[in-house]
Amino acid sequence: KGTLPLLVLSVLREEELYGYEIAQRIRDRSGDLFAPSEGSLYPTLHRLERDGALAATWRASERGPRRRYYAITPSGERLFADASREWDAVSTGVSRMARAGTHG
């Protein structure tokens, strides 16, 4: 739970992207382990924008309709740092539990 906002913020730390690019970057970086659907990605983007973690702007596209580009805000950077620390703690705890289960 809660991994998609962390993944979105992670890819937006490098550059502004629009929805399809965000999903593609997450797929590429995770080796297809994570493949966010439109049904999960866009509500996450809208929630992060509403909460002030992302800023969004509409831009004309050379091909097709205009696109909504998302950029991380200072608040989003803080959220990313907090979520990263939380994820590291959860991951460490799960790893410890898994290893402890193999010793007995």
HUNORCOR-V362056 format. One record per backbone hydrogen bond with DSSP energy under -1.0 kcal/mol. NH is the residue of the N-H (numbers start at 1). CO is the residue of the C=O. E is the energy in kcal/mol with one decimal. If there is no record, write none. Layout:
nh=NH co=CO e=E
nh=NH co=CO e=E
This chain:
nh=7 co=3 e=-2.4
nh=8 co=4 e=-2.9
nh=9 co=5 e=-2.7
nh=10 co=6 e=-2.1
nh=11 co=7 e=-2.0
nh=12 co=8 e=-1.9
nh=17 co=70 e=-1.6
nh=22 co=18 e=-2.3
nh=23 co=19 e=-2.4
nh=24 co=20 e=-2.6
nh=25 co=21 e=-2.7
nh=26 co=22 e=-2.3
nh=27 co=23 e=-2.5
nh=28 co=24 e=-2.9
nh=29 co=25 e=-2.8
nh=30 co=26 e=-1.9
nh=31 co=28 e=-1.2
nh=32 co=27 e=-3.1
nh=33 co=30 e=-1.0
nh=40 co=37 e=-1.1
nh=41 co=37 e=-3.2
nh=42 co=38 e=-1.6
nh=44 co=40 e=-1.4
nh=45 co=41 e=-2.7
nh=46 co=42 e=-2.7
nh=47 co=43 e=-2.3
nh=48 co=44 e=-2.6
nh=49 co=45 e=-2.3
nh=50 co=46 e=-2.8
nh=51 co=47 e=-2.2
nh=52 co=49 e=-1.4
nh=53 co=48 e=-2.4
nh=54 co=48 e=-1.2
nh=55 co=71 e=-2.7
nh=57 co=69 e=-2.1
nh=59 co=67 e=-2.8
nh=67 co=59 e=-3.0
nh=69 co=57 e=-3.1
nh=70 co=17 e=-3.2
nh=71 co=55 e=-2.6
nh=73 co=53 e=-2.2
nh=77 co=73 e=-2.3
nh=78 co=74 e=-2.0
nh=79 co=75 e=-2.4
nh=80 co=76 e=-2.7
nh=81 co=77 e=-2.3
nh=82 co=78 e=-2.5
nh=83 co=79 e=-3.0
nh=84 co=80 e=-2.6
nh=85 co=81 e=-2.1
nh=86 co=82 e=-2.3
nh=87 co=83 e=-2.7
nh=88 co=84 e=-2.6
nh=89 co=85 e=-2.1
nh=90 co=86 e=-2.5
nh=91 co=87 e=-3.1
nh=92 co=88 e=-2.5
nh=93 co=89 e=-2.4
nh=94 co=90 e=-2.7
nh=95 co=91 e=-2.4
nh=96 co=92 e=-2.5
nh=97 co=93 e=-2.3
nh=98 co=94 e=-2.6
nh=99 co=95 e=-2.5
nh=100 co=96 e=-2.6
nh=101 co=97 e=-1.8
nh=102 co=99 e=-1.1
nh=103 co=100 e=-1.2
